[in-house]
Amino acid sequence: MSFREDGAAALDWAARYLERVGELPVLAQVEPGDIRARLPASPPEYGEPFADVLRDLDEILLPGITHWQSPRFFAYFAVSAGEPGILAELLAATLNSVAFLWRTSPASTELEALTLDWTAQLLGLPGGWHGHIEDTASTSTIAALAAAREATGRSLVVCSEHAHSSVDKAARLLGLELRKTPSDDQFRLRVDALDLTDAAAVVATVGTTSIASVDPVPALADACAGAGVWLHVDAAYAGSAWVCPELRWSQAGVERADSLVVNAHKWLFTPMDCSLLWTRRPEDLRRAFSLVPEYLRTSEEVDSLSEYGPALGRRFRSLKLWAILRCYGREGLQARIREAVRLAELFEGWVRAEPGWEVCAPRHFSLVCFRHEGDDEHNEAIVESLNRSGELFLSHTRLHGRYVLRLAIGNERTTEADVRRAWEALRAAL
Ligand SMILES: Cc1ncc(COP(=O)(O)O)c(C=O)c1O
């Protein structure tokens, strides 16, 4: 078979998968080790046809896939890989550019800068920020905190108790101390409890992982400015919502941040992985990361994006983001975000209206935190039985010591009928 024929078969596989993904059990219904046990322990001696790879993908691997593309994936932060982004991934792999220097892929370097500028415009961010792409928000936050340490010469990071664990991990990797600040009754960092003594950076979260709460960024920006502290904003999930002007209340103060991360692979319909990191202090990032050995010296006076983060080799990630921004447009992005928020609001209303159920945190975006009356074991049993059924996939958190269910909407294929099915399944699981 030729590349052309195998390629057509792979694309056909992808199209059929997306058509039927809603019929597959959302959470993989396998036990640890099941998949590996069905695969040969050693690699083949001689090459096999690509058709065999596709066959085994269907027969062996697919049962072990948890379907993030399912319209009833409601766990963690639900995401979507939009079709233009899927196709662009194929093209990026075809080009296989490694853009560590401008000259090793000028188009990749320049398109990355352009797409970050475009996205900044779409999200209503200040003009003139320097943007580049990292693989994940975890890496973006490592980069931002390394720059903060470089800029301040201090080694303490301050965040709320609800900041993502990637902040803890970044601090650990960089040898920084971490000080967690308590939050208020709406799960926002308490500015009155903030202690910036010796701080290099504050990490404020817009859209926390558990409940999508929004830290008081304007007050944190004031405090940071007064103490010469770097302000990093983690808007990995909720930052994409700023494409809708009515959700930009949550952007207040972000224009004063030193750095900001938004994951296009979370709620901007771009396939994993694509984490957008902006800074208004690019020279500090560069001082933290630039290291140019002889073999990488060139005569061009241009930016190499590898000087702004930990990795040298850089994939052509901007191609998929560009494809999404072009094929969806501002209007298409807004329509998808608004629909997710509308569906979450609808679900929240059903929970509020039903005796015995309770909404456990204010809903700002497309995440609803809720529970049924009764103890933690009862609520955990509901989640476990629904996830085991394959009908939908939910995750949980713990708030004020209580087990809380989370329903996150973010897949572009999720319809009102899917959300209604989830609510009916929840009620039937009691
Ligand atoms: C608020 C927040 N920040 C950071 C992360 C980490 O993202 P990544 O998996 O891209 O490192 C997450 C993951 O869900 C998150 O919710």
The ligand as a Gaussian input file, in Angstrom:
#p B3LYP/6-31G(d) Opt

LIG

0 1
 C       -5.913000      25.937000      36.140000
 C       -4.974000      24.907000      35.581000
 N       -3.682000      25.206000      35.443000
 C       -2.796000      24.321000      34.940000
 C       -3.195000      23.074000      34.525000
 C       -2.175000      22.120000      33.960000
 O       -2.352000      22.003000      32.603000
 P       -1.374000      21.124000      31.689000
 O       -1.947000      19.742000      31.693000
 O       -1.432000      21.790000      30.344000
 O       -0.012000      21.176000      32.297000
 C       -4.536000      22.713000      34.646000
 C       -4.999000      21.374000      34.220000
 O       -6.151000      21.053000      34.211000
 C       -5.440000      23.650000      35.185000
 O       -6.736000      23.339000      35.350000

